[in-house]
Amino acid sequence: MWKSVVYKEWLKIRWFLIGYTLLGILGIGYLFLTVKHGFAFSGGKNIWNSVLFMGHQFFSPLKYVPLVGGLTIAIAQYFPETVNKRIKLTFHLPMGENKILLMMHTFGAVSLLLSFLIFFGLFAVFSLIFFPVQMVTDSVISIFPWFLAGFSAYFLVALIVLEPAWKFRLFYSLVGGFFLTIYFTSAVTSAYGSANTGLFLVTAFLSIALLFSAHRFRKGEM
């Protein structure tokens, strides 16, 4: 049964996931072409000086890339389930309703994770070509909340889309939109180091939030 659920979810998101991943790879490639251009015309010392002492964050173009991914995959996966309340058909499968829903949710999150790992790996590898390990480590610490924001966006959209009552959808949207800004607070490079653990735990907690909306959906609350 789980194979059928996974296959169904894959059919819904496959082209969105593949397209998003390819665009993200191209974006990272363009970012480091820009960095290479800067090294060629300004010199490595000047670039390092701007990063170390002037607060320049060469990775800033990646800021909203994970967020876009989380929104895209969540909408592609969950919006079709709400058309004519198709998800009710899923709930009639011979498995526990919450188990099926968490299986769907896990598949989407893992798919997003694989895409993010590709981005994260490419960013780290290319960064090491131009910058020393400590500078790369600080950069990774700084971009980590942006990837958590991508997961949070995925979890929040699932919560909102499955919510049957529009007043609650609006409320969740407002609160969720405000909450996501926490991940994008401007800070010097690596300043998020002490906060990343807390942000990770909060993001993990959000991963099960959709069960509340799903419960209300099953009950037919409006």
C-alpha positions, 0 to 999 in steps of 0.5 A: 500500500505504501508504494501506491501512496508514494507513487501517487505523490511522485506523480503529483510533484515530479515535474515541479521537483525536477524543474525546481532542482534544475533551476536551483542548480543553475542559480548556484552555478550563476552565483559562483560565476559571479564570484569567479568574475569578482576574483578575476577583476577585483582580486582575491584579497579585495573580495576576502576583505569585503567578506571578512571586514565589510560584511559582504555576503556573497551568498545572499542571492540564495536567500529565498531559493529554499522558500520558493521550493517549499511553497512550490512542492507543498502547493503541487502536492496538497492543492490537488487533494482539496479539489472536490475534496479528493483527499477523502478518497485517500482517507478511505484506503485500508490504512490509518488516516493519520498514517497515510497523511504522514506518509504523504507528508514525509515523502514531500519533505524527503523530496524537498530534502534531497533537492536541498542537499544537492544545493547545500553540497554544491554551495559548499564545494564551490565555496571551498574553491574560492574561500578558506574553510572557516569562511565557508563554515560561517557562510553555511551557518548563515544559509542554514535558516533559509533552508529551514524556512523552506521546510517551514513553508512546506509544512505551513502550506500543508496546514493551510491548504488542508484547513477546511475553514477559510477564517482559519486559513486566513489566520494561519496564513497571517501567523505563518507569514509573520513566523517565516520572517524570523528565518530571514532576519538580517544578521552578520555572517554566522550570527545565527550559529546559536539560534540554528538549533532552536529554529531546527526544533521549531521547524521539526514541530511544525512538521506535524501541524497539518494533522490538526487541519486534517482532523477538521477536514475529516470532520467536515468543519467549515 
